[in-house]
Amino acid sequence: MDSTPLRRRVTAIVADLPEASAAGDPHLTLAVRKKTFGYFLDDHHGDGIVGVALKAAAGEQDALIRSDPTRFYVPAYLGARGWVGVRLDVGEVDWAEIRELITDAYRLQAPGRLVAQLDG
């Protein structure tokens, strides 16, 4: 699977967030002011998954995975800290939902002044 279009969509979503960046190769680190809130992963350690791993609020990981275990998963290394993985390589991608999940992860790491720009 060519993940380039998915990578571009994730990068565009992050570009809309104040002072956020998406950089790196082969995986993207999603960050705001050097605080990581997510990763775009393509076959991370040979798992065959194209997706995003995102910081999640307490209890969110379990709720999302139970709601749709085909799309949501516990990402390697980060899952123990409550992060949630979202597959972009299974079925039709709901980009509005992906935008919301990325924005929620950003809100958990961004300074209040930047979060206020989203709400203003």
Order of alpha helices (4+ residues) and beta strands (2+ residues): alpha-beta-beta-beta-beta-alpha-beta-beta-alpha-alpha
